[in-house]
Amino acid sequence: MNHRHAASFAFAVAALVAGATHADDAAQPKVEKCWGVAKAGQNDCAAGPGTTCAGTAKADYQKNAWKNVPTGTCTSIQTPKGHGSLTKEA
């Protein structure tokens, strides 16, 4: 009987730890860099030569400027210059 109680307790603790891990994952938004979807001045960081960081893209949908988007949505974003890309284009 003691072993059953200990096993049940261990299982309950493991379930709580696993649940806490999933709660942390849910609290963290999942994002990825999506190239070519930012409008001028709205990129999230450096956009190639002559730029330093966020907000420095010179043109809409600049291929070397990226924006964070929810994971799995980048390539479905349609712009006048094509779809978003998960890789930097020159």
FIDREN-324823 format. One line per field, with one value per atom (N, C-alpha, C, O): atom name; x, y, z. Coordinates in pm, 1 decimal. Example, Ala and Ser with C-alpha at 12.3 -4.5 7.8 and 13.67 -1.06 7.14 Angstrom:
atom = N | CA | C | O | N | CA | C | O
east = 1319.0 | 1230.0 | 1320.0 | 1423.6 | 1285.0 | 1367.0 | 1290.0 | 1340.9
north = -569.0 | -450.0 | -330.0 | -331.9 | -225.0 | -106.0 | 3.0 | 113.8
up = 780.0 | 780.0 | 780.0 | 846.5 | 708.0 | 714.0 | 787.0 | 803.9
***
This chain:
atom = N | CA | C | O | N | CA | C | O | N | CA | C | O | N | CA | C | O | N | CA | C | O | N | CA | C | O | N | CA | C | O | N | CA | C | O | N | CA | C | O | N | CA | C | O | N | CA | C | O | N | CA | C | O | N | CA | C | O | N | CA | C | O | N | CA | C | O | N | CA | C | O | N | CA | C | O | N | CA | C | O | N | CA | C | O | N | CA | C | O | N | CA | C | O | N | CA | C | O | N | CA | C | O | N | CA | C | O | N | CA | C | O | N | CA | C | O | N | CA | C | O | N | CA | C | O | N | CA | C | O | N | CA | C | O | N | CA | C | O | N | CA | C | O | N | CA | C | O | N | CA | C | O | N | CA | C | O | N | CA | C | O | N | CA | C | O | N | CA | C | O | N | CA | C | O | N | CA | C | O | N | CA | C | O | N | CA | C | O | N | CA | C | O | N | CA | C | O | N | CA | C | O | N | CA | C | O | N | CA | C | O | N | CA | C | O | N | CA | C | O | N | CA | C | O | N | CA | C | O | N | CA | C | O | N | CA | C | O | N | CA | C | O | N | CA | C | O | N | CA | C | O | N | CA | C | O | N | CA | C | O | N | CA | C | O | N | CA | C | O | N | CA | C | O | N | CA | C | O | N | CA | C | O | N | CA | C | O | N | CA | C | O | N | CA | C | O | N | CA | C | O | N | CA | C | O | N | CA | C | O | N | CA | C | O | N | CA | C | O | N | CA | C | O | N | CA | C | O | N | CA | C | O | N | CA | C | O | N | CA | C | O | N | CA | C | O | N | CA | C | O | N | CA | C | O | N | CA | C | O | N | CA | C | O | N | CA | C | O | N | CA | C | O | N | CA | C | O | N | CA | C | O | N | CA | C | O | N | CA | C | O | N | CA | C | O | N | CA | C | O | N | CA | C | O
east = 82.3 | 0.0 | 87.1 | 53.9 | 195.1 | 284.5 | 345.3 | 359.8 | 380.6 | 439.4 | 337.9 | 373.3 | 210.9 | 107.1 | 89.6 | 77.1 | 88.9 | 71.9 | 190.6 | 171.1 | 310.2 | 429.4 | 426.5 | 462.5 | 383.7 | 375.8 | 270.5 | 292.9 | 157.6 | 52.1 | 101.3 | 74.9 | 172.8 | 226.7 | 327.8 | 325.7 | 414.9 | 515.5 | 448.4 | 491.5 | 343.0 | 270.2 | 205.2 | 209.2 | 145.7 | 80.2 | 181.4 | 153.6 | 297.7 | 401.9 | 448.1 | 465.7 | 467.6 | 510.7 | 406.1 | 441.0 | 279.2 | 171.9 | 170.7 | 149.8 | 192.9 | 196.6 | 313.4 | 298.3 | 428.5 | 546.2 | 522.1 | 554.8 | 465.8 | 437.4 | 336.3 | 350.2 | 236.0 | 135.7 | 196.2 | 161.2 | 285.7 | 350.6 | 436.6 | 443.8 | 501.2 | 583.2 | 496.7 | 533.5 | 381.5 | 292.3 | 235.3 | 215.8 | 208.6 | 157.0 | 260.7 | 225.4 | 388.2 | 494.1 | 503.3 | 522.5 | 489.4 | 494.0 | 380.4 | 400.3 | 261.6 | 146.1 | 162.3 | 113.6 | 229.6 | 247.9 | 347.9 | 342.1 | 438.5 | 539.5 | 484.9 | 461.0 | 464.6 | 416.5 | 522.8 | 641.4 | 481.9 | 574.1 | 578.6 | 477.1 | 695.4 | 710.8 | 829.9 | 918.0 | 830.4 | 942.4 | 968.3 | 879.5 | 1090.8 | 1126.1 | 1063.1 | 1075.6 | 995.8 | 933.8 | 987.2 | 963.5 | 1058.6 | 1124.7 | 1030.2 | 953.2 | 1037.1 | 962.7 | 818.7 | 743.3 | 777.1 | 637.6 | 621.0 | 508.8 | 731.2 | 722.7 | 700.5 | 755.9 | 619.8 | 603.6 | 720.0 | 787.3 | 743.9 | 853.2 | 844.9 | 740.3 | 958.4 | 966.1 | 902.7 | 895.0 | 856.5 | 789.8 | 858.1 | 799.4 | 980.4 | 1053.2 | 1096.9 | 1106.0 | 1124.0 | 1160.8 | 1308.7 | 1343.8 | 1396.8 | 1537.9 | 1609.7 | 1545.2 | 1741.9 | 1823.8 | 1772.6 | 1734.9 | 1772.1 | 1721.4 | 1828.8 | 1807.2 | 1943.4 | 2049.1 | 2135.1 | 2123.9 | 2221.2 | 2314.6 | 2242.9 | 2139.3 | 2298.7 | 2243.0 | 2133.8 | 2077.9 | 2103.2 | 2001.8 | 2063.9 | 2163.5 | 2006.4 | 2063.4 | 1974.2 | 2019.1 | 1850.1 | 1762.1 | 1616.4 | 1583.7 | 1529.1 | 1384.8 | 1341.9 | 1391.2 | 1248.7 | 1191.0 | 1274.7 | 1249.5 | 1373.9 | 1464.0 | 1446.9 | 1523.0 | 1350.0 | 1326.4 | 1285.1 | 1200.7 | 1344.5 | 1320.7 | 1198.5 | 1140.6 | 1159.3 | 1049.3 | 954.7 | 994.1 | 831.0 | 735.7 | 782.8 | 829.6 | 770.3 | 797.1 | 939.8 | 964.4 | 1032.4 | 1174.7 | 1218.5 | 1194.4 | 1281.8 | 1317.0 | 1421.8 | 1431.6 | 1500.5 | 1601.8 | 1558.7 | 1641.8 | 1429.4 | 1375.2 | 1279.9 | 1205.0 | 1283.3 | 1196.2 | 1108.9 | 1134.6 | 1004.2 | 910.2 | 876.6 | 862.8 | 863.1 | 820.3 | 672.0 | 590.8 | 637.7 | 498.1 | 473.2 | 568.9 | 347.3 | 320.0 | 374.8 | 362.9 | 434.2 | 492.6 | 390.2 | 275.9 | 433.6 | 348.7 | 266.6 | 193.4 | 277.0 | 194.5 | 273.1 | 213.0 | 403.1 | 485.2 | 457.3 | 424.7 | 469.1 | 458.2 | 316.1 | 295.1 | 218.2 | 80.7 | 47.9 | -59.9 | 139.9 | 117.0 | 141.3 | 251.0 | 38.6 | 47.1 | 69.3 | -3.7 | 168.9 | 195.3 | 188.7 | 182.8 | 189.4 | 192.3 | 317.6 | 320.6 | 420.6 | 545.3 | 561.3 | 670.1 | 456.8 | 463.1 | 439.2 | 395.8 | 468.0 | 447.6 | 567.1 | 677.0 | 543.2 | 651.3 | 746.9 | 709.4 | 869.7 | 972.2 | 1039.6 | 1062.3 | 1071.5 | 1142.9 | 1293.3 | 1367.8 | 1338.6 | 1481.3 | 1501.5 | 1416.5 | 1615.6 | 1648.8 | 1679.9 | 1754.5 | 1622.3 | 1650.9 | 1727.8 | 1698.1 | 1824.8 | 1905.7 | 1829.2 | 1881.9
north = -118.9 | 0.0 | 125.9 | 224.0 | 123.9 | 238.6 | 269.4 | 385.6 | 164.6 | 184.1 | 244.7 | 327.8 | 202.9 | 259.5 | 408.1 | 488.9 | 442.5 | 582.6 | 664.9 | 774.8 | 613.9 | 684.3 | 698.7 | 803.5 | 593.3 | 598.6 | 700.3 | 775.5 | 702.9 | 799.6 | 942.0 | 1031.1 | 962.4 | 1094.7 | 1137.0 | 1251.0 | 1045.5 | 1075.5 | 1109.7 | 1201.4 | 1035.7 | 1062.3 | 1200.4 | 1274.7 | 1234.5 | 1364.7 | 1478.5 | 1579.5 | 1462.2 | 1565.0 | 1579.1 | 1690.7 | 1467.4 | 1471.3 | 1541.1 | 1618.2 | 1514.5 | 1578.7 | 1729.4 | 1806.9 | 1770.9 | 1913.9 | 1982.6 | 2091.9 | 1918.5 | 1975.8 | 1986.6 | 2088.6 | 1883.5 | 1886.7 | 1995.8 | 2065.1 | 2011.8 | 2116.2 | 2254.1 | 2343.2 | 2273.3 | 2403.5 | 2436.1 | 2551.6 | 2336.0 | 2356.8 | 2402.2 | 2494.8 | 2337.5 | 2376.6 | 2515.7 | 2590.3 | 2551.8 | 2685.5 | 2791.1 | 2896.2 | 2764.3 | 2857.8 | 2871.7 | 2981.8 | 2758.1 | 2761.7 | 2846.2 | 2922.7 | 2832.9 | 2907.4 | 3056.7 | 3138.7 | 3092.5 | 3233.0 | 3301.6 | 3423.1 | 3224.9 | 3279.7 | 3279.6 | 3172.3 | 3396.0 | 3396.2 | 3337.9 | 3367.9 | 3257.7 | 3196.6 | 3284.0 | 3304.2 | 3334.8 | 3421.6 | 3377.2 | 3305.6 | 3421.2 | 3394.1 | 3518.3 | 3601.1 | 3529.6 | 3641.1 | 3615.6 | 3507.1 | 3716.9 | 3707.2 | 3821.4 | 3938.7 | 3785.9 | 3882.8 | 3930.3 | 3852.0 | 4060.8 | 4115.9 | 4153.8 | 4177.9 | 4160.0 | 4193.4 | 4326.2 | 4373.9 | 4386.1 | 4511.0 | 4630.5 | 4637.6 | 4722.1 | 4848.7 | 4940.2 | 4917.6 | 5042.5 | 5137.1 | 5190.8 | 5238.2 | 5182.2 | 5232.8 | 5144.1 | 5184.0 | 5023.5 | 4936.2 | 4801.1 | 4709.0 | 4788.2 | 4662.1 | 4646.4 | 4744.7 | 4521.7 | 4495.8 | 4512.6 | 4536.8 | 4501.4 | 4530.4 | 4558.0 | 4576.8 | 4560.6 | 4604.9 | 4554.0 | 4437.6 | 4642.4 | 4609.9 | 4633.7 | 4707.4 | 4571.5 | 4580.2 | 4704.8 | 4780.1 | 4727.0 | 4839.2 | 4973.3 | 4997.0 | 5059.6 | 5192.2 | 5200.6 | 5307.7 | 5088.0 | 5088.5 | 5036.1 | 4963.8 | 5071.9 | 5029.4 | 4933.9 | 4826.9 | 4970.0 | 4878.7 | 4907.5 | 4956.0 | 4876.9 | 4884.4 | 5016.9 | 5123.7 | 5006.7 | 5125.3 | 5193.2 | 5309.1 | 5124.3 | 5189.0 | 5142.0 | 5184.3 | 5056.3 | 5014.1 | 5135.8 | 5214.7 | 5149.9 | 5267.0 | 5251.5 | 5351.0 | 5127.2 | 5103.3 | 4996.7 | 4914.7 | 4998.5 | 4894.0 | 4760.3 | 4753.1 | 4656.3 | 4517.0 | 4495.3 | 4414.4 | 4567.7 | 4555.4 | 4411.7 | 4360.9 | 4346.4 | 4204.0 | 4176.7 | 4063.9 | 4277.9 | 4254.8 | 4310.7 | 4328.0 | 4338.9 | 4385.1 | 4278.7 | 4217.9 | 4256.5 | 4153.5 | 4209.4 | 4316.0 | 4133.2 | 4165.8 | 4035.2 | 3931.8 | 4038.4 | 3919.0 | 3896.1 | 3987.8 | 3772.4 | 3734.0 | 3603.7 | 3533.2 | 3569.3 | 3442.4 | 3324.8 | 3321.9 | 3229.3 | 3113.0 | 3043.9 | 3021.0 | 3011.7 | 2940.4 | 3029.6 | 2979.1 | 3161.7 | 3250.5 | 3323.2 | 3378.2 | 3324.7 | 3407.6 | 3382.9 | 3476.6 | 3261.2 | 3234.8 | 3249.6 | 3247.6 | 3264.5 | 3286.8 | 3436.0 | 3472.9 | 3521.9 | 3666.2 | 3711.1 | 3694.5 | 3767.6 | 3814.5 | 3965.3 | 4039.7 | 4009.9 | 4153.4 | 4183.7 | 4090.9 | 4309.2 | 4341.7 | 4288.5 | 4278.3 | 4254.8 | 4203.9 | 4053.5 | 4000.6 | 3983.5 | 3839.0 | 3800.8 | 3882.6 | 3676.1 | 3623.7 | 3654.9 | 3682.5 | 3649.9 | 3662.7 | 3545.6 | 3440.0 | 3564.2 | 3461.0 | 3436.3 | 3529.5 | 3310.4 | 3275.0 | 3293.7 | 3277.5 | 3327.7 | 3351.3 | 3489.9 | 3541.6 | 3548.0 | 3681.7 | 3674.9 | 3588.2 | 3766.2 | 3775.9 | 3904.3 | 4007.8 | 3898.2 | 4017.6 | 4115.7 | 4221.3
up = 0.0 | 0.0 | 0.0 | -66.6 | 72.0 | 78.3 | -58.3 | -96.1 | -131.6 | -264.2 | -360.8 | -444.4 | -349.0 | -434.6 | -406.4 | -498.4 | -279.7 | -241.3 | -293.6 | -345.6 | -280.5 | -328.1 | -480.3 | -533.8 | -549.4 | -695.0 | -739.2 | -834.0 | -671.8 | -704.2 | -682.1 | -762.8 | -572.4 | -542.1 | -649.4 | -695.8 | -687.8 | -790.1 | -923.3 | -993.2 | -957.7 | -1081.1 | -1076.3 | -1174.3 | -962.8 | -947.1 | -960.3 | -1024.9 | -899.6 | -909.6 | -1054.8 | -1103.8 | -1122.9 | -1262.6 | -1349.4 | -1438.8 | -1323.6 | -1399.9 | -1376.3 | -1469.7 | -1252.1 | -1221.3 | -1291.5 | -1346.1 | -1289.6 | -1355.2 | -1505.5 | -1566.2 | -1565.5 | -1709.2 | -1741.2 | -1841.9 | -1658.0 | -1678.1 | -1667.3 | -1744.7 | -1573.5 | -1556.7 | -1678.0 | -1720.0 | -1734.0 | -1852.8 | -1969.1 | -2041.4 | -1987.9 | -2096.9 | -2074.2 | -2170.2 | -1950.7 | -1920.9 | -1958.1 | -2011.6 | -1930.3 | -1967.5 | -2119.0 | -2170.6 | -2191.4 | -2337.0 | -2392.5 | -2486.9 | -2334.6 | -2382.8 | -2356.4 | -2434.2 | -2248.4 | -2214.0 | -2307.0 | -2325.7 | -2364.8 | -2454.8 | -2597.6 | -2653.1 | -2658.4 | -2796.4 | -2888.7 | -2874.4 | -2979.8 | -3075.2 | -3199.9 | -3266.6 | -3230.2 | -3346.6 | -3430.1 | -3382.8 | -3555.2 | -3644.2 | -3728.7 | -3748.8 | -3777.3 | -3865.4 | -4001.7 | -4058.5 | -4052.5 | -4184.3 | -4269.9 | -4241.0 | -4374.0 | -4461.2 | -4570.6 | -4626.4 | -4600.6 | -4712.9 | -4685.2 | -4779.6 | -4558.9 | -4528.6 | -4455.6 | -4438.8 | -4412.2 | -4335.1 | -4427.6 | -4537.3 | -4381.3 | -4454.0 | -4417.2 | -4316.6 | -4497.4 | -4472.4 | -4330.2 | -4285.7 | -4259.6 | -4123.1 | -4017.7 | -3901.5 | -4055.0 | -3958.8 | -3941.9 | -3885.1 | -3990.2 | -3972.6 | -3827.5 | -3753.9 | -3786.2 | -3647.0 | -3617.8 | -3502.3 | -3715.0 | -3689.9 | -3821.0 | -3924.2 | -3818.1 | -3931.2 | -4065.4 | -4079.3 | -4162.4 | -4295.6 | -4401.0 | -4497.2 | -4382.6 | -4481.9 | -4470.9 | -4374.1 | -4569.8 | -4568.2 | -4552.7 | -4614.9 | -4469.8 | -4450.1 | -4345.0 | -4321.5 | -4281.5 | -4176.0 | -4048.0 | -4051.8 | -3936.0 | -3808.7 | -3732.7 | -3691.4 | -3713.6 | -3640.6 | -3672.6 | -3780.9 | -3576.8 | -3598.5 | -3659.6 | -3623.2 | -3753.6 | -3813.7 | -3919.3 | -3952.1 | -3974.1 | -4069.4 | -4213.7 | -4300.7 | -4241.2 | -4380.0 | -4461.9 | -4419.4 | -4577.9 | -4662.9 | -4753.9 | -4797.2 | -4783.0 | -4876.2 | -4821.0 | -4738.0 | -4867.3 | -4830.6 | -4886.8 | -5000.4 | -4808.2 | -4847.6 | -4896.5 | -4986.0 | -4837.3 | -4869.2 | -4840.4 | -4730.9 | -4936.3 | -4923.3 | -4815.4 | -4767.2 | -4776.5 | -4673.0 | -4537.1 | -4448.0 | -4521.1 | -4392.8 | -4339.9 | -4416.3 | -4208.6 | -4151.8 | -4041.6 | -3985.7 | -4012.4 | -3906.6 | -3836.4 | -3901.7 | -3703.7 | -3630.8 | -3655.6 | -3643.4 | -3690.6 | -3711.9 | -3636.6 | -3604.5 | -3607.2 | -3540.1 | -3621.5 | -3744.0 | -3552.5 | -3617.8 | -3707.6 | -3668.1 | -3828.1 | -3922.7 | -4014.1 | -4099.2 | -3998.7 | -4081.6 | -4190.2 | -4282.5 | -4181.4 | -4270.2 | -4418.2 | -4491.0 | -4462.6 | -4606.4 | -4659.1 | -4780.4 | -4570.1 | -4616.2 | -4624.9 | -4671.7 | -4580.4 | -4588.8 | -4732.7 | -4786.2 | -4794.3 | -4932.8 | -4934.1 | -4868.6 | -5007.8 | -5025.4 | -5175.1 | -5255.9 | -5213.2 | -5356.5 | -5427.3 | -5550.0 | -5349.3 | -5408.2 | -5389.2 | -5412.5 | -5347.8 | -5328.3 | -5183.8 | -5102.7 | -5152.6 | -5017.7 | -4928.1 | -4976.1 | -4795.7 | -4699.2 | -4713.6 | -4764.5 | -4669.1 | -4681.8 | -4547.5 | -4470.2 | -4520.4 | -4397.5 | -4412.6 | -4316.0 | -4533.0 | -4556.4 | -4616.2 | -4688.7 | -4584.0 | -4634.1 | -4782.8 | -4828.3 | -4856.4 | -4999.5 | -5024.7 | -4965.0 | -5111.5 | -5142.2 | -5226.8 | -5261.8
***
